[in-house]
Amino acid sequence: MSITISFREIVKKYGETTVIPELSLQIGKGEFFTLLGPSGCGKTTLLRMIAGFNSIEGGKLEFNDRVMNQVAPGKRNIGMVFQNYAIFPHLNVSQNVEFGLQNRKMEKSERIRRVNEILKVVQIEQYRDRMPKNLSGGQQQRVALARAIVIRPDVLLMDEPLSNLDAQLRVDMREAIKEVQREVGITTVYVTHDQEEAMAVSDRIAVMKSGVIQHVGTPREIYQRPANLFVATFIGRTNIMDGVLSADEDGTADLRIGGSYSERIPGLKLDEARGASQHVKLSVRPEEFVLSDDGHGLAGRIVSSVFLGLNTHLNVELENGQQVEIIQPSAGSNGMEPGETVRLKVVPHKINVYDASGEENFTRGTSL
Ligand SMILES: Nc1ncnc2c1ncn2[C@@H]1O[C@H](COP(=O)(O)OP(=O)(O)OP(=O)(O)O)[C@@H](O)[C@H]1O
């Protein structure tokens, strides 16, 4: 059975140091939910709280409506997969997978049925009699995954499960993990510091910094409307620029970038408090610039141009000396050579506009 997980004003302290201050979060039934953030932000700490390996110093952790704070790890019905596969070297593949069922007083025939079923799901049936030392890293990780889900856990926890694998295998395995999770439908909490991996596998992602959740959303929401500048720069590549925001006669936001270029931001209305012109920070993704041919836009000079097949990556120096990174479809950027001057525009509805501190996204909620 799949469950919801709720953190209600959860606090984690190590001695006098608070590493998670009053965090609230709901993870839905059957959801693939990822905790993402830089090293030391508290991802593993939260995961260990779900598993019951960490004490909780304040607030409540609930599985459905049941408070779990004091429930022993062995009584939580959790499956876990970690970075070091932790499979038994002296047991073959099917024995490894069966191991978790042996403590569960289950008939041998039922155990074999379940093991066979799971080996099929993770696609390692053909290796059932092999010893772990004769398996590749990816195959070993499939065994670990099979062992975690064969017990039919309520929750599947994974902490950087792919970080020991080489780059291509990571990509293959993340697809496999996503498929298996979809098939078995277990509420899954996944920890990684790799934003691309998080985007590839997750239904929703929580981006964390210093024990505080910065943004919870789908991969698309987090990429397209990051809650603050930290999230904008942590997820994907972006250019941070200065701008001045003011209101038109009808209250629509007018954004000035550089001396003579401005755009109206559709859907962004400024109330009186915000209407006076103010300095803002902008996040513009490399693919959100448009090379303009009408003589308007930000003036710049191409510093470098790298043809990468489908796309061409340009570095352009603006008049104020800032260099911005631009990605254009190669088909439209023939002849863009270093030294050439260009005019750049931004796509007004795609740009993200933040207050000067970078904490508040004025464009959040406007349509894309
Ligand atoms: N047993 C402990 N005693 C004291 N402080 C700890 C302990 N475990 C973790 N911390 C601190 O808690 C904070 C969060 O650590 P945590 O391991 O959860 O981070 P993380 O986001 O998982 O990092 P990483 O990606 O490096 O694994 C860090 O500042 C860490 O130093």
The ligand as a Gaussian input file, in Angstrom:
#p B3LYP/6-31G(d) Opt

LIG

0 1
 N       25.629000      13.271000      13.108000
 C       25.747000      14.582000      12.877000
 N       26.195000      15.408000      13.836000
 C       26.300000      16.742000      13.619000
 N       25.977000      17.364000      12.469000
 C       25.531000      16.587000      11.461000
 C       25.393000      15.158000      11.607000
 N       24.921000      14.668000      10.445000
 C       24.783000      15.731000       9.606000
 N       25.125000      16.890000      10.213000
 C       25.072000      18.254000       9.633000
 O       23.753000      18.480000       9.184000
 C       23.744000      19.213000       7.969000
 C       22.957000      18.456000       6.927000
 O       23.646000      17.265000       6.573000
 P       23.097000      16.231000       5.519000
 O       23.993000      15.035000       5.531000
 O       21.661000      15.984000       5.746000
 O       23.282000      17.021000       4.156000
 P       23.107000      16.549000       2.661000
 O       22.286000      17.602000       2.014000
 O       22.570000      15.167000       2.620000
 O       24.588000      16.605000       2.121000
 P       25.402000      15.633000       1.117000
 O       24.842000      15.878000      -0.239000
 O       26.812000      16.125000       1.263000
 O       25.206000      14.226000       1.610000
 C       25.193000      19.428000       7.589000
 O       25.551000      20.729000       7.972000
 C       25.935000      18.375000       8.391000
 O       27.232000      18.830000       8.714000

